[in-house]
Amino acid sequence: MADCEMISESDHSDSEVKGKRRRNEEEWKRNKIKRLKCEGKSHENWAGKTAEARTTGSDCRRPQDEYLQALVSSRPIQRRRAKFEEGVKRSASYVYKIKLGSEEHVVCLKAFCSLHGMTEAHVKRLCKLLTSGLSPQDMRGKHHNRPNAVKPNVQALMDCHIRKFPYRVAHYSNSDGKRRYQVLYELFLKEHDPDNYVTLMAGQIDVDKVHGIVSYRTFLTYFRDNFNYEFGRPQVGKCRKCEELNVKVQSEKNKSVREWLQVELNLHKTKAKVFYTELERCKKLSDDENDTEMITFDFQQNLLFQ
């Protein structure tokens, strides 16, 4: 048991040592209700009643646009007036109509928008498509422009940076955690975004206003969702082998390697339990027998033959 640095048997209890619990916002009741409600699925509401799934028909956006576009006609500009200032020249003028029974009546743009309950921007989009000879398409939710999404290479940089720092499993939090998170972010900027780091250290900008390779809020969210380390002082009386194996088990992503490490950790705890069982037996024997003495040494703290 020379590789096991320990003081008390409680460090090798059969219960698995767990770190700080990670918050899982997807499992929060309010988020579940909101998500299922937006998806139109059946769910249990706050009153404990079951809300039925929402049933909708086919998408009617495109037929509506096609109907409205049919009420708009374009014609070339009949007379262009000279302008002293440069401006955008219209390619065509448009006539807007409404249907009353089988008759069509010409109305202005504002009346057309008001009667159909739509905005001028919506009508201008239909007019632009009409001029180009295109039919309206519903492109909602089909674009690939995600300006706030964190790029995979930036996520890899954050992950690699955080994994550089060793950690241990602790049961108590530190009140200075917020400041320590900021220091971790500052070190990330120092390595990957030196310009913003210099600006931040000079006090010219607040940490929440940094918009370089990644913002502080994004870095903090990624840290809490994937690592959620706590900051604290080193503990004494802990088994180095147990701490090392616990870290490897929690950080290993390969399932087979993680299972092998877990077996090694369980074997190490079993050996420690056998050692403490023998220690208790010898201690009891020395207490019961007057001619028996027991001497124990911590070989990691003492050099017997110095």
Secondary structure, DSSP 8 states (H G I E B T S, - for coil): -TT---S-GGGG-SS----S----GGGSHHHHHHHHHHHT--EE-TTS-EE------S--HHHHHHHHHHTEEEE--S-----SS-----S-EEEEEEEETTEEEEE-HHHHHHHHT--HHHHHHHHHHHHHT------TT-----TTS--HHHHHHHHHHHHTS-----SS--TTHHHHHHHHHHHHHHHH-HHHHHHHHTTSS-GGG--SSS-HHHHHHHHHHHT--------SS--HHHHHHHHHHHH---HHHHHHHHHHHHHHHHHHHHHHHHHHHHHHHHHH-TT-------TTT--TT-
